Structures are given as structure tokens and as C-alpha cells.
Amino acid sequence: MDTELNFLYFVLFIKEANHNDGGIGSGILYLPENIGVRVHVDGGIGSISAKGMNKDGKVYTNDAYGNTDVSIDIDVDAGIGSIDLILK
């Protein structure tokens, strides 16, 4: 099962994204470049692709994180497969 979430359309309405549980398959999260984003990935066997993001352990942030009035915080419980974090 593949999952694709686009947070760009919801940025004006939320300050914090909820919890995303992964299973078997791949997941894609489209994230805004100009609003602070923090993604914490826990568990999982597979790969994380986060081109253009900063990595500190299991936490990925974009360059805007900590520098904007609104931030998006995402917790991902990964399963087996891959997760792509894509900045747009």
C-alpha cells in the first residue's frame, strides 16, 4: 500500500499535523519550504529520503523551522518500506 500526503494545501489551516502510521509500502509527504517543518520518524525498516532537509537522529527539519510564526510538527511511525519527504 502506498500513501501520499500533501501538507501544502493544509498549511493555512493547521499549526500541527497529526500522527501518521505507516505499514508496508512507501509513503510520500509533500512539505512546504517556506513554513517551518519538523518530522520525527520512529521505527521502521527501510529508507528515508529527505533531500534538502536537515537530519538530527530521527528528526528532519527544513531551513525555515524555528524561523516562522507557524510550524508543522509531524510524527511518523514507519513500517516496512520507504518514506520520501519532499519540499515544495
DRENPA-3360 file (N, C-alpha, C; in nm, 2 decimals, always signed):
BEGIN
1 = MDTELNFL = +0.08/-0.12/+0.00/+0.00/+0.00/+0.00/+0.09/+0.12/+0.00 ~ +0.06/+0.22/-0.09/+0.14/+0.34/-0.10/+0.05/+0.45/-0.04 ~ +0.12/+0.55/+0.03/+0.05/+0.66/+0.09/+0.11/+0.79/+0.04 ~ +0.03/+0.88/+0.00/+0.09/+1.01/-0.04/+0.00/+1.12/+0.03 ~ +0.07/+1.21/+0.10/+0.01/+1.32/+0.17/+0.07/+1.45/+0.13 ~ -0.02/+1.54/+0.10/+0.03/+1.68/+0.06/-0.01/+1.78/+0.16 ~ +0.08/+1.82/+0.24/+0.05/+1.92/+0.35/+0.05/+2.06/+0.30 ~ +0.09/+2.08/+0.18/+0.09/+2.22/+0.12/-0.05/+2.28/+0.12;
9 = YFVLFIKE = -0.15/+2.20/+0.10/-0.29/+2.25/+0.09/-0.35/+2.28/+0.23 ~ -0.29/+2.22/+0.33/-0.35/+2.24/+0.47/-0.27/+2.34/+0.55 ~ -0.17/+2.39/+0.51/-0.08/+2.48/+0.59/-0.15/+2.60/+0.65 ~ -0.24/+2.66/+0.57/-0.31/+2.77/+0.62/-0.41/+2.74/+0.73 ~ -0.45/+2.61/+0.75/-0.55/+2.57/+0.84/-0.50/+2.50/+0.97 ~ -0.37/+2.46/+0.97/-0.32/+2.39/+1.08/-0.19/+2.44/+1.13 ~ -0.17/+2.42/+1.26/-0.04/+2.46/+1.31/+0.04/+2.33/+1.34 ~ -0.02/+2.22/+1.36/+0.05/+2.10/+1.38/-0.02/+1.98/+1.31;
17 = ANHNDGGI = +0.05/+1.91/+1.24/-0.01/+1.79/+1.17/-0.02/+1.68/+1.27 ~ -0.11/+1.59/+1.25/-0.13/+1.48/+1.34/-0.04/+1.37/+1.31 ~ -0.07/+1.25/+1.37/+0.01/+1.13/+1.37/-0.01/+1.05/+1.24 ~ +0.09/+1.00/+1.18/+0.08/+0.92/+1.06/+0.14/+0.79/+1.09 ~ +0.06/+0.68/+1.08/+0.12/+0.54/+1.10/+0.14/+0.48/+0.97 ~ +0.26/+0.42/+0.95/+0.30/+0.35/+0.83/+0.28/+0.21/+0.84 ~ +0.27/+0.14/+0.73/+0.26/-0.01/+0.73/+0.37/-0.06/+0.63 ~ +0.32/-0.15/+0.54/+0.41/-0.20/+0.44/+0.39/-0.12/+0.31;
25 = GSGILYLP = +0.49/-0.07/+0.25/+0.48/+0.00/+0.13/+0.56/+0.13/+0.14 ~ +0.53/+0.23/+0.06/+0.60/+0.35/+0.06/+0.51/+0.47/+0.09 ~ +0.57/+0.57/+0.14/+0.49/+0.69/+0.17/+0.56/+0.82/+0.12 ~ +0.48/+0.91/+0.08/+0.54/+1.04/+0.03/+0.47/+1.15/+0.11 ~ +0.55/+1.24/+0.17/+0.50/+1.36/+0.23/+0.55/+1.48/+0.16 ~ +0.46/+1.56/+0.10/+0.50/+1.69/+0.04/+0.49/+1.80/+0.14 ~ +0.60/+1.87/+0.16/+0.61/+1.96/+0.27/+0.65/+2.10/+0.22 ~ +0.60/+2.21/+0.28/+0.63/+2.34/+0.23/+0.77/+2.38/+0.27;
33 = ENIGVRVH = +0.84/+2.45/+0.18/+0.97/+2.50/+0.20/+0.97/+2.63/+0.29 ~ +0.87/+2.71/+0.28/+0.87/+2.84/+0.34/+0.80/+2.85/+0.48 ~ +0.76/+2.74/+0.53/+0.70/+2.73/+0.66/+0.78/+2.62/+0.74 ~ +0.81/+2.65/+0.87/+0.89/+2.56/+0.95/+0.82/+2.42/+0.96 ~ +0.90/+2.32/+0.93/+0.86/+2.18/+0.93/+0.95/+2.09/+1.01 ~ +0.90/+2.01/+1.10/+0.98/+1.91/+1.18/+0.91/+1.78/+1.16 ~ +0.98/+1.68/+1.12/+0.93/+1.54/+1.10/+1.01/+1.45/+1.19 ~ +0.94/+1.38/+1.28/+1.01/+1.28/+1.36/+0.97/+1.14/+1.31;
41 = VDGGIGSI = +1.06/+1.06/+1.27/+1.03/+0.93/+1.22/+1.08/+0.83/+1.32 ~ +0.99/+0.74/+1.36/+1.02/+0.64/+1.46/+0.99/+0.50/+1.40 ~ +1.08/+0.41/+1.44/+1.06/+0.27/+1.40/+1.09/+0.25/+1.25 ~ +1.05/+0.13/+1.20/+1.05/+0.11/+1.06/+1.18/+0.04/+1.01 ~ +1.16/-0.04/+0.91/+1.27/-0.10/+0.84/+1.26/-0.05/+0.69 ~ +1.36/+0.02/+0.65/+1.35/+0.08/+0.51/+1.43/+0.20/+0.50 ~ +1.40/+0.29/+0.41/+1.48/+0.41/+0.38/+1.39/+0.53/+0.40 ~ +1.47/+0.64/+0.43/+1.41/+0.77/+0.44/+1.48/+0.86/+0.34;
49 = SAKGMNKD = +1.41/+0.92/+0.25/+1.47/+1.02/+0.16/+1.42/+1.16/+0.19 ~ +1.51/+1.25/+0.23/+1.48/+1.38/+0.27/+1.57/+1.48/+0.21 ~ +1.58/+1.49/+0.08/+1.67/+1.58/+0.01/+1.63/+1.73/+0.05 ~ +1.74/+1.80/+0.09/+1.72/+1.94/+0.13/+1.68/+1.96/+0.27 ~ +1.66/+1.86/+0.35/+1.63/+1.87/+0.49/+1.75/+1.84/+0.58 ~ +1.74/+1.90/+0.70/+1.85/+1.87/+0.80/+1.81/+1.75/+0.88 ~ +1.90/+1.67/+0.91/+1.88/+1.55/+0.99/+1.95/+1.55/+1.12 ~ +1.88/+1.52/+1.23/+1.94/+1.51/+1.36/+1.88/+1.39/+1.43;
57 = GKVYTNDA = +1.95/+1.28/+1.42/+1.90/+1.15/+1.47/+1.78/+1.11/+1.38 ~ +1.66/+1.10/+1.45/+1.54/+1.06/+1.38/+1.45/+1.18/+1.34 ~ +1.51/+1.30/+1.36/+1.43/+1.42/+1.33/+1.48/+1.49/+1.21 ~ +1.39/+1.53/+1.12/+1.42/+1.60/+1.00/+1.35/+1.74/+1.00 ~ +1.43/+1.84/+0.97/+1.37/+1.98/+0.97/+1.41/+2.05/+0.84 ~ +1.33/+2.14/+0.80/+1.37/+2.23/+0.69/+1.44/+2.35/+0.74 ~ +1.49/+2.43/+0.65/+1.57/+2.55/+0.69/+1.48/+2.66/+0.76 ~ +1.35/+2.65/+0.73/+1.26/+2.75/+0.79/+1.22/+2.72/+0.93;
65 = YGNTDVSI = +1.24/+2.60/+0.98/+1.20/+2.55/+1.11/+1.26/+2.64/+1.22 ~ +1.18/+2.69/+1.30/+1.23/+2.78/+1.41/+1.23/+2.93/+1.37 ~ +1.21/+2.96/+1.24/+1.22/+3.09/+1.19/+1.08/+3.15/+1.14 ~ +0.97/+3.07/+1.16/+0.84/+3.12/+1.11/+0.74/+3.12/+1.23 ~ +0.64/+3.20/+1.21/+0.54/+3.21/+1.32/+0.46/+3.08/+1.33 ~ +0.44/+3.01/+1.22/+0.37/+2.88/+1.22/+0.46/+2.77/+1.19 ~ +0.45/+2.66/+1.26/+0.53/+2.54/+1.23/+0.44/+2.42/+1.22 ~ +0.49/+2.32/+1.14/+0.42/+2.19/+1.13/+0.51/+2.09/+1.19;
73 = DIDVDAGI = +0.45/+2.01/+1.29/+0.52/+1.91/+1.36/+0.45/+1.78/+1.31 ~ +0.53/+1.68/+1.26/+0.47/+1.56/+1.21/+0.54/+1.44/+1.28 ~ +0.47/+1.35/+1.34/+0.52/+1.22/+1.39/+0.49/+1.11/+1.30 ~ +0.58/+1.03/+1.25/+0.56/+0.92/+1.16/+0.61/+0.79/+1.23 ~ +0.52/+0.70/+1.25/+0.55/+0.56/+1.29/+0.57/+0.48/+1.17 ~ +0.69/+0.46/+1.12/+0.72/+0.39/+1.00/+0.70/+0.24/+1.01 ~ +0.67/+0.18/+0.90/+0.66/+0.03/+0.89/+0.78/-0.02/+0.81 ~ +0.75/-0.11/+0.72/+0.85/-0.16/+0.63/+0.83/-0.09/+0.49;
81 = GSIDLILK = +0.93/-0.03/+0.44/+0.92/+0.04/+0.31/+1.00/+0.17/+0.32 ~ +0.96/+0.26/+0.23/+1.04/+0.38/+0.22/+0.95/+0.50/+0.24 ~ +1.01/+0.61/+0.29/+0.94/+0.74/+0.31/+1.02/+0.84/+0.24 ~ +0.94/+0.92/+0.16/+1.01/+1.03/+0.09/+0.95/+1.16/+0.14 ~ +1.04/+1.25/+0.20/+1.00/+1.38/+0.24/+1.04/+1.48/+0.13 ~ +0.94/+1.54/+0.07/+0.97/+1.63/-0.05/+0.93/+1.77/-0.02 ~ +1.03/+1.86/-0.02/+1.00/+2.00/+0.00/+0.95/+2.07/-0.14 ~ +0.84/+2.15/-0.13/+0.79/+2.22/-0.24/+0.77/+2.36/-0.21;
% end
